[in-house]
């Protein structure tokens, strides 16, 4: 278990670094990355994660509260 913890820590550290974040950005914007995202979002777990991320991002948007409420309602209904 100790070796796995060490590897996971190294991976987490790399992903948190500027180089790791750039690597992630490049992958996600590539055709393979887009395919991976589409594949993940077609799963129930991927759809649930997308709803959670959208709800979180919604709080930071500069749009009327009424519109935010409508989006929250639509996301909640889509999750049932």
C-alpha positions as CSV (number, residue, x, y, z in Angstrom):
1,X,0.0,0.0,0.0
2,X,2.8,2.4,0.8
3,X,4.2,2.3,-2.8
4,X,0.7,3.1,-4.2
5,X,0.3,6.1,-1.8
6,X,3.7,7.4,-3.0
7,X,2.7,7.0,-6.7
8,X,-0.7,8.6,-6.1
9,X,1.0,11.5,-4.3
10,X,3.5,12.0,-7.2
11,X,0.7,11.9,-9.8
12,X,-1.4,14.3,-7.7
13,X,1.6,16.6,-7.4
14,X,2.2,16.6,-11.1
15,X,-1.5,17.2,-11.9
16,X,-1.4,20.2,-9.5
17,X,1.7,21.7,-11.2
18,X,1.6,24.1,-14.1
19,X,3.1,21.5,-16.4
20,X,0.5,18.9,-15.3
21,X,-2.3,21.4,-15.8
22,X,-1.0,22.2,-19.2
23,X,-0.8,18.5,-20.1
24,X,-4.4,18.1,-19.0
25,X,-5.6,21.1,-21.0
26,X,-3.8,19.9,-24.1
27,X,-5.3,16.4,-23.7
28,X,-8.9,17.6,-23.1
29,X,-8.7,19.9,-26.2
30,X,-7.4,17.1,-28.4
31,X,-9.7,14.8,-30.5
32,X,-8.8,11.9,-28.1
33,X,-9.6,14.1,-25.1
34,X,-12.9,15.2,-26.5
35,X,-13.8,11.6,-27.3
36,X,-12.9,10.6,-23.7
37,X,-15.1,13.4,-22.3
38,X,-18.0,12.4,-24.6
39,X,-17.6,8.8,-23.6
40,X,-17.6,9.7,-19.9
41,X,-20.6,12.0,-20.2
42,X,-22.6,9.3,-21.8
43,X,-22.5,7.3,-18.5
44,X,-24.8,7.9,-15.5
45,X,-21.8,8.7,-13.4
46,X,-20.5,11.2,-15.9
47,X,-23.9,12.9,-16.2
48,X,-24.1,13.2,-12.4
49,X,-20.6,14.7,-12.3
50,X,-21.5,17.1,-15.1
51,X,-24.6,18.3,-13.2
52,X,-22.5,18.8,-10.0
53,X,-19.9,20.8,-12.0
54,X,-22.5,22.9,-13.7
55,X,-24.2,23.7,-10.4
56,X,-20.9,24.8,-9.0
57,X,-19.9,26.9,-12.0
58,X,-23.4,28.4,-12.0
59,X,-22.7,30.2,-8.8
60,X,-19.8,32.1,-10.4
61,X,-21.7,33.3,-13.4
62,X,-22.9,36.9,-13.7
63,X,-26.5,36.1,-14.8
64,X,-29.8,36.9,-13.1
65,X,-30.8,34.8,-10.1
66,X,-34.0,33.9,-11.9
67,X,-32.1,32.3,-14.7
68,X,-29.8,30.5,-12.3
69,X,-33.0,29.1,-10.6
70,X,-34.3,27.9,-13.9
71,X,-31.0,26.2,-14.8
72,X,-30.9,24.6,-11.3
73,X,-34.5,23.3,-11.8
74,X,-33.7,21.9,-15.2
75,X,-30.5,20.2,-13.9
76,X,-32.5,18.7,-11.0
77,X,-35.2,17.4,-13.3
78,X,-32.6,15.9,-15.6
79,X,-31.1,14.0,-12.7
80,X,-34.3,12.2,-11.8
